[in-house]
Amino acid sequence: MLTRLETVQLSGMALVGRLLDELTSWTALQHLDMSYNYLDWAVPVDLWIEWPVIHHVNLQSNHYTGKIPSSIQHLHDRVTMLDLSRNDLTGDMPHELGQLTLLTSLRLDGNELAGKPPASLQQLSQLQELMLDHNHFEGDIPLHLKYLTELRVLHLHDNAFRGVIPTFLAELTNLRSLKLSENSLNGRIPVALGELTTLQILFLHSNHLQGEICSEIGQLTRLEELFLWKNSLEGPLPTELGALTNLLIFDASVNKLSGALPSEMAQLWNFPYFATLLMDPSHRNGGSRLLWKSFTSIATRLLAASKVALSRNESRRVYRLRQ
């Protein structure tokens, strides 16, 4: 009997239309995945309320429109994962989302949401993943995010956030991925970010950041991807970057960097990885003005060894100093 269904997995089935009210009989449903379809109309929260044990809802990549209804608060005692990403949702985030205190994952990325993330989000003390990127959120990065100390993933990129990168982000010591790129952030890269020692991905590109790259970035020894391109960063690359031995992709192009490529970065080409370095000595398009002679002296003696490593390991490191 359908009334005993616990899991519905219909992702990518080319389903069209809306979820029918008759589905209220699925009272045992715990896990719903109807992502990558063509479902539309309004987000069917009133239907979910009829499912007393639902805890996992994935409707990403459909065509849902309108606002997220305030009635979503009635799911406070059940839903742990909510994914409404890549739809056509509009309006503000309802403050009632803060009542879903069992949430560990909230994905609203890839919509047309606007305004400011509500202060009620600070109540989501179990949240590990918050993805609000590719929307139209504005204002400063909200202070109340500092209370989400269980966060592993915080993605706020491709919005209209402004102001400086707040130092309170350093209190989110469980972060693995922090993406703040493609906003209107300014000021310097905070020294405090060096305290995020579990960080593996840091995207700060396409902002208006100024000043030198702080040496404390070298404390992020688990970093695999570091994107700083298209800012107004200046000065030399800090020698401390040589400590980032897990780095796979580094892009500091389209800045105002100068000086020599630090010899300390030579160890980043050690076995068993293959290194591809991209750099243009002509300084076109505002490219980083690192000394080409310094670059070639390191690259010449290291790339030969890296070619040997390529046959041992398919992994590939990319260090891009110009776009």
C-alpha positions in Angstrom: 0.0 0.0 0.0 1.2 3.5 -0.8 0.2 4.6 2.7 3.3 2.7 3.9 5.8 4.4 1.6 8.8 5.6 3.5 11.0 6.7 0.6 10.1 8.3 -2.8 13.0 8.7 -5.2 11.8 10.2 -8.5 14.8 12.4 -9.4 15.3 13.2 -13.1 12.1 11.5 -14.3 10.8 14.5 -16.4 7.8 14.9 -14.2 5.6 17.8 -15.1 3.0 19.8 -13.1 2.3 19.8 -9.4 2.2 17.4 -6.5 -1.4 16.2 -6.1 -3.3 16.7 -2.9 -4.1 13.0 -2.9 -0.6 12.4 -1.8 -1.6 13.3 1.7 -2.2 9.6 2.2 1.6 9.0 2.2 1.6 9.4 6.0 4.7 7.1 6.5 6.9 9.1 4.1 10.3 10.1 5.5 12.4 10.8 2.4 11.2 12.7 -0.7 13.4 13.3 -3.7 11.8 14.8 -6.8 14.7 16.9 -7.9 15.6 17.6 -11.5 12.0 17.5 -12.9 9.6 20.1 -14.2 7.3 20.5 -11.2 5.9 23.9 -10.7 3.2 26.0 -8.9 3.9 27.0 -5.4 6.1 25.2 -2.9 3.7 22.5 -1.5 4.3 23.1 2.2 0.6 22.4 3.1 1.1 18.9 1.6 4.3 18.2 3.6 2.4 19.1 6.8 0.3 16.1 6.2 3.4 13.9 6.4 4.1 13.6 10.1 7.5 11.9 9.8 9.0 13.6 6.7 12.6 14.6 7.4 14.3 14.8 4.0 12.8 17.0 1.2 14.7 17.6 -2.0 12.9 19.5 -4.8 16.0 21.2 -6.3 16.1 22.0 -10.0 12.3 22.3 -10.7 10.2 25.3 -11.6 8.6 26.3 -8.3 7.7 30.0 -8.2 6.5 32.5 -5.6 7.5 33.0 -2.0 8.5 30.4 0.5 5.3 30.2 2.6 5.3 31.1 6.3 3.4 27.8 7.0 6.8 26.1 6.6 7.1 26.6 10.4 4.8 23.6 10.9 7.6 21.4 9.8 9.7 22.4 12.9 9.5 19.0 14.5 10.5 16.8 11.6 12.5 18.2 8.7 16.3 17.9 8.9 17.2 18.5 5.3 15.5 21.0 3.0 16.6 21.6 -0.6 14.7 24.1 -2.7 17.7 25.2 -4.8 17.6 26.0 -8.5 14.0 27.0 -8.7 12.3 30.4 -9.4 11.5 31.4 -5.8 11.2 35.1 -5.1 10.8 37.4 -2.1 12.4 37.4 1.2 13.4 34.4 3.3 10.6 34.0 5.8 11.7 34.3 9.4 9.7 31.2 10.1 12.6 29.2 8.6 14.3 29.8 11.9 11.8 27.5 13.6 13.1 24.5 11.8 15.6 23.8 14.5 16.3 20.2 13.5 17.8 21.3 10.1 21.3 20.2 9.3 21.1 21.3 5.7 19.4 24.3 4.1 19.8 24.9 0.4 18.1 27.8 -1.2 20.8 28.6 -3.8 20.0 29.5 -7.4 16.7 31.3 -6.9 15.6 34.9 -7.1 15.4 35.5 -3.3 16.2 39.0 -2.1 16.5 41.2 1.0 18.5 40.0 4.0 18.7 36.6 5.6 16.5 36.7 8.7 18.0 36.9 12.2 15.9 33.9 13.1 18.5 31.7 11.3 20.7 31.9 14.4 18.3 29.4 16.0 19.4 26.7 13.6 22.1 25.5 16.0 22.4 22.1 14.3 22.9 23.5 10.8 25.9 22.1 9.0 25.2 23.3 5.4 23.9 26.7 4.5 23.8 27.6 0.8 22.3 30.9 -0.2 24.4 31.6 -3.3 23.2 32.8 -6.6 20.4 35.0 -5.3 19.9 38.8 -4.7 20.7 39.1 -1.0 22.1 42.4 0.0 23.6 44.3 2.9 26.4 43.3 5.2 27.1 39.6 5.9 24.7 39.0 8.8 26.2 39.0 12.3 23.8 36.3 13.4 25.6 33.7 11.3 28.2 33.6 14.0 25.9 31.5 16.1 25.9 28.7 13.5 28.9 27.1 15.0 28.3 23.6 13.5 28.5 24.9 9.9 30.7 22.9 7.6 29.6 24.7 4.4 28.7 28.4 4.1 28.1 29.6 0.5 27.0 33.2 0.1 28.6 33.9 -3.3 27.0 35.6 -6.3 24.8 38.0 -4.3 24.9 41.7 -3.5 26.5 41.6 -0.1 28.7 44.6 0.7 31.0 45.9 3.4 34.0 44.1 4.8 34.5 40.4 5.4 33.5 40.1 9.1 36.0 38.7 11.5 33.3 36.7 13.3 33.6 34.1 10.6 36.7 32.9 12.4 34.4 31.6 15.1 32.9 29.1 12.7 35.8 26.7 13.3 34.2 23.7 11.7 34.0 25.3 8.2 35.3 23.2 5.3 34.0 25.4 2.5 33.6 29.2 2.6 32.5 31.0 -0.6 32.1 34.8 -0.5 33.0 35.5 -4.1 31.1 37.6 -6.6 29.7 40.2 -4.2 30.7 43.8 -3.4 32.9 43.1 -0.4 35.7 45.6 0.3 38.6 46.2 2.7 41.3 43.7 3.5 41.3 39.9 3.9 40.9 39.5 7.6 43.9 38.1 9.5 41.3 36.2 11.6 40.5 33.9 8.6 43.8 32.1 9.4 42.0 30.5 12.4 39.8 28.4 10.1 42.3 25.6 10.1 39.8 23.0 8.8 39.0 25.0 5.7 39.5 23.2 2.4 37.9 25.7 0.0 38.1 29.5 0.1 36.6 31.7 -2.6 37.0 35.4 -2.3 37.3 36.3 -5.9 35.4 39.0 -7.9 35.0 41.5 -5.0 36.7 44.8 -4.2 39.3 43.5 -1.7 42.4 45.6 -1.2 45.7 45.5 0.5 48.2 42.6 0.7 47.3 39.0 1.0 47.7 38.3 4.7 50.4 35.9 5.7 47.9 34.1 8.0 46.4 32.4 5.0 49.4 30.2 5.2 47.9 28.7 8.4 45.1 27.1 6.3 47.2 24.0 5.6 44.2 21.9 4.6 43.3 24.3 1.7 42.8 22.6 -1.7 41.2 25.6 -3.6 42.1 29.2 -3.1 40.5 31.8 -5.4 41.5 35.5 -5.0 41.3 36.7 -8.5 39.7 39.9 -9.8 40.2 42.1 -6.7 42.6 45.0 -6.0 45.1 43.0 -4.0 48.6 44.4 -4.1 52.1 43.7 -2.9 54.0 40.4 -3.0 52.7 36.9 -2.5 53.4 36.0 1.1 56.1 33.3 1.6 53.7 31.6 4.0 51.8 30.3 1.0 54.5 27.7 0.7 52.9 25.9 3.7 49.7 25.1 1.7 51.0 21.7 0.6 47.4 20.4 -0.1 46.7 23.2 -2.5 45.3 22.0 -5.9 44.0 25.2 -7.4 45.3 28.7 -6.7 44.2 31.7 -8.7 45.3 35.3 -7.8 45.0 36.7 -11.3 43.6 40.2 -12.2 45.0 41.9 -9.1 47.9 44.4 -8.6 50.4 41.9 -7.2 54.1 42.6 -7.6 57.5 41.2 -6.6 59.0 37.8 -7.1 57.3 34.5 -6.9 58.4 33.2 -3.5 60.8 30.3 -3.6 58.9 28.8 -0.7 56.2 27.9 -3.1 58.5 25.5 -4.9 57.5 22.7 -2.5 54.0 22.9 -3.8 55.1 21.0 -6.9 56.3 17.9 -5.0 55.4 14.4 -6.0 52.9 12.8 -6.7 51.2 15.8 -8.2 51.4 17.4 -11.6 51.6 21.2 -11.7 50.4 23.4 -14.4 51.3 27.1 -14.0 49.6 29.8 -16.0 51.2 33.2 -16.1 51.4 36.0 -18.6 54.4 38.3 -18.3 52.8 40.9 -20.5 50.6 42.2 -17.6 47.5 42.4 -19.9 44.1 42.9 -18.4 45.5 44.0 -15.1 47.3 40.7 -14.6 49.5 40.2 -11.5 52.9 41.8 -12.1 55.1 39.0 -10.6 58.6 38.9 -12.0 58.7 36.5 -14.9 62.4 35.7 -14.4 61.6 34.5 -10.9 58.8 32.4 -12.2 60.7 30.7 -15.0 63.7 29.9 -12.7 61.4 27.8 -10.5 59.2 26.4 -13.3 62.1 25.3 -15.4 63.6 23.0 -12.8 60.3 21.8 -11.4 58.0 21.1 -14.3 60.3 18.3 -15.6 59.9 16.4 -12.4 56.1 17.0 -12.4 55.8 15.3 -15.8 57.1 12.1 -14.2 54.5 12.5 -11.5 51.7 12.7 -14.0 52.2 9.1 -15.0 51.8 8.1 -11.3 48.8 10.2 -10.4 46.0 11.7 -12.3 45.7 14.6 -9.8 46.4 18.0 -11.2 47.5 21.2 -9.5 46.7 24.5 -11.2 48.4 27.7 -10.0 47.0 30.5 -12.0 48.5 34.0 -11.6 46.6 35.5 -14.5 43.1 34.7 -15.8 
